[in-house]
Amino acid sequence: MLGIGELYGSPSFLTFILPMWVVAVGIVFTVSVT
């Protein structure tokens, strides 16, 4: 994640929030399916 943050530079908060949203949606989807 640090490498991605350094790569993009400015939108560092976006590269941090986006994976968290993906994980959160994935958890909700997994729970709702099972």
A tleap script that builds the chain and sets N, CA, C and O, in Angstrom:
source leaprc.protein.ff14SB
mol = sequence {
  NMET LEU GLY ILE GLY GLU LEU TYR GLY SER
  PRO SER PHE LEU THR PHE ILE LEU PRO MET
  TRP VAL VAL ALA VAL GLY ILE VAL PHE THR
  VAL SER VAL CTHR
}
set mol.1.N position { 0.835 -1.206 0.000 }
set mol.1.CA position { 0.000 0.000 0.000 }
set mol.1.C position { 0.873 1.261 0.000 }
set mol.1.O position { 0.531 2.257 -0.639 }
set mol.2.N position { 1.995 1.214 0.715 }
set mol.2.CA position { 2.879 2.378 0.781 }
set mol.2.C position { 3.448 2.694 -0.594 }
set mol.2.O position { 3.574 3.858 -0.973 }
set mol.3.N position { 3.796 1.633 -1.348 }
set mol.3.CA position { 4.337 1.832 -2.689 }
set mol.3.C position { 3.331 2.508 -3.596 }
set mol.3.O position { 3.682 3.385 -4.385 }
set mol.4.N position { 2.061 2.091 -3.480 }
set mol.4.CA position { 0.994 2.686 -4.292 }
set mol.4.C position { 0.817 4.151 -3.906 }
set mol.4.O position { 0.643 5.007 -4.773 }
set mol.5.N position { 0.862 4.443 -2.594 }
set mol.5.CA position { 0.706 5.816 -2.119 }
set mol.5.C position { 1.815 6.718 -2.640 }
set mol.5.O position { 1.561 7.853 -3.043 }
set mol.6.N position { 3.051 6.209 -2.630 }
set mol.6.CA position { 4.174 6.987 -3.140 }
set mol.6.C position { 4.078 7.149 -4.652 }
set mol.6.O position { 4.498 8.167 -5.203 }
set mol.7.N position { 3.521 6.137 -5.319 }
set mol.7.CA position { 3.421 6.171 -6.776 }
set mol.7.C position { 2.472 7.272 -7.222 }
set mol.7.O position { 2.784 8.037 -8.135 }
set mol.8.N position { 1.308 7.353 -6.573 }
set mol.8.CA position { 0.308 8.355 -6.957 }
set mol.8.C position { 0.622 9.720 -6.348 }
set mol.8.O position { 0.447 10.749 -7.001 }
set mol.9.N position { 1.098 9.728 -5.069 }
set mol.9.CA position { 1.512 10.985 -4.450 }
set mol.9.C position { 0.351 11.770 -3.875 }
set mol.9.O position { 0.019 11.610 -2.700 }
set mol.10.N position { -0.280 12.626 -4.692 }
set mol.10.CA position { -1.311 13.544 -4.210 }
set mol.10.C position { -2.541 12.830 -3.637 }
set mol.10.O position { -2.885 13.077 -2.481 }
set mol.11.N position { -3.221 11.953 -4.397 }
set mol.11.CA position { -4.430 11.315 -3.860 }
set mol.11.C position { -4.082 10.147 -2.942 }
set mol.11.O position { -4.537 9.023 -3.151 }
set mol.12.N position { -3.259 10.430 -1.911 }
set mol.12.CA position { -2.832 9.373 -0.996 }
set mol.12.C position { -4.004 8.878 -0.155 }
set mol.12.O position { -4.089 7.691 0.161 }
set mol.13.N position { -4.918 9.798 0.212 }
set mol.13.CA position { -6.080 9.394 1.012 }
set mol.13.C position { -7.017 8.530 0.177 }
set mol.13.O position { -7.701 7.656 0.709 }
set mol.14.N position { -7.050 8.777 -1.140 }
set mol.14.CA position { -7.919 7.993 -2.026 }
set mol.14.C position { -7.407 6.555 -2.130 }
set mol.14.O position { -8.192 5.608 -2.101 }
set mol.15.N position { -6.097 6.399 -2.250 }
set mol.15.CA position { -5.514 5.065 -2.360 }
set mol.15.C position { -5.611 4.316 -1.036 }
set mol.15.O position { -5.437 3.098 -0.995 }
set mol.16.N position { -5.890 5.045 0.049 }
set mol.16.CA position { -6.071 4.413 1.359 }
set mol.16.C position { -7.538 4.085 1.605 }
set mol.16.O position { -7.855 3.052 2.195 }
set mol.17.N position { -8.437 4.966 1.151 }
set mol.17.CA position { -9.887 4.783 1.370 }
set mol.17.C position { -10.441 3.728 0.414 }
set mol.17.O position { -11.280 2.920 0.811 }
set mol.18.N position { -9.988 3.725 -0.831 }
set mol.18.CA position { -10.526 2.811 -1.843 }
set mol.18.C position { -10.373 1.345 -1.444 }
set mol.18.O position { -11.357 0.607 -1.503 }
set mol.19.N position { -9.175 0.883 -1.038 }
set mol.19.CA position { -9.057 -0.516 -0.610 }
set mol.19.C position { -9.944 -0.834 0.589 }
set mol.19.O position { -10.468 -1.944 0.691 }
set mol.20.N position { -10.119 0.125 1.497 }
set mol.20.CA position { -10.979 -0.095 2.666 }
set mol.20.C position { -12.424 -0.279 2.228 }
set mol.20.O position { -13.131 -1.122 2.781 }
set mol.21.N position { -12.880 0.503 1.235 }
set mol.21.CA position { -14.233 0.350 0.693 }
set mol.21.C position { -14.383 -1.010 0.037 }
set mol.21.O position { -15.409 -1.670 0.201 }
set mol.22.N position { -13.361 -1.436 -0.709 }
set mol.22.CA position { -13.402 -2.742 -1.390 }
set mol.22.C position { -13.510 -3.867 -0.369 }
set mol.22.O position { -14.287 -4.804 -0.551 }
set mol.23.N position { -12.723 -3.771 0.712 }
set mol.23.CA position { -12.754 -4.787 1.763 }
set mol.23.C position { -14.104 -4.776 2.463 }
set mol.23.O position { -14.679 -5.833 2.721 }
set mol.24.N position { -14.618 -3.574 2.777 }
set mol.24.CA position { -15.905 -3.451 3.473 }
set mol.24.C position { -17.032 -4.034 2.625 }
set mol.24.O position { -17.861 -4.790 3.130 }
set mol.25.N position { -17.065 -3.684 1.335 }
set mol.25.CA position { -18.098 -4.208 0.431 }
set mol.25.C position { -17.960 -5.723 0.301 }
set mol.25.O position { -18.961 -6.440 0.261 }
set mol.26.N position { -16.728 -6.206 0.234 }
set mol.26.CA position { -16.486 -7.646 0.132 }
set mol.26.C position { -16.996 -8.393 1.349 }
set mol.26.O position { -17.580 -9.469 1.218 }
set mol.27.N position { -16.779 -7.826 2.548 }
set mol.27.CA position { -17.254 -8.448 3.787 }
set mol.27.C position { -18.775 -8.465 3.812 }
set mol.27.O position { -19.381 -9.491 4.122 }
set mol.28.N position { -19.393 -7.340 3.489 }
set mol.28.CA position { -20.861 -7.248 3.487 }
set mol.28.C position { -21.451 -8.230 2.475 }
set mol.28.O position { -22.448 -8.895 2.755 }
set mol.29.N position { -20.830 -8.317 1.299 }
set mol.29.CA position { -21.312 -9.220 0.257 }
set mol.29.C position { -21.195 -10.673 0.712 }
set mol.29.O position { -22.108 -11.472 0.501 }
set mol.30.N position { -20.057 -11.013 1.341 }
set mol.30.CA position { -19.835 -12.380 1.816 }
set mol.30.C position { -20.832 -12.741 2.907 }
set mol.30.O position { -21.359 -13.854 2.925 }
set mol.31.N position { -21.094 -11.808 3.817 }
set mol.31.CA position { -22.030 -12.061 4.922 }
set mol.31.C position { -23.447 -12.224 4.385 }
set mol.31.O position { -24.187 -13.100 4.834 }
set mol.32.N position { -23.824 -11.389 3.432 }
set mol.32.CA position { -25.189 -11.441 2.896 }
set mol.32.C position { -25.411 -12.720 2.090 }
set mol.32.O position { -26.517 -13.262 2.077 }
set mol.33.N position { -24.371 -13.199 1.423 }
set mol.33.CA position { -24.484 -14.427 0.621 }
set mol.33.C position { -24.573 -15.641 1.537 }
set mol.33.O position { -25.387 -16.535 1.310 }
set mol.34.N position { -23.739 -15.673 2.570 }
set mol.34.CA position { -23.711 -16.816 3.490 }
set mol.34.C position { -24.687 -16.581 4.622 }
set mol.34.O position { -24.819 -17.424 5.508 }
savepdb mol mol.pdb
quit
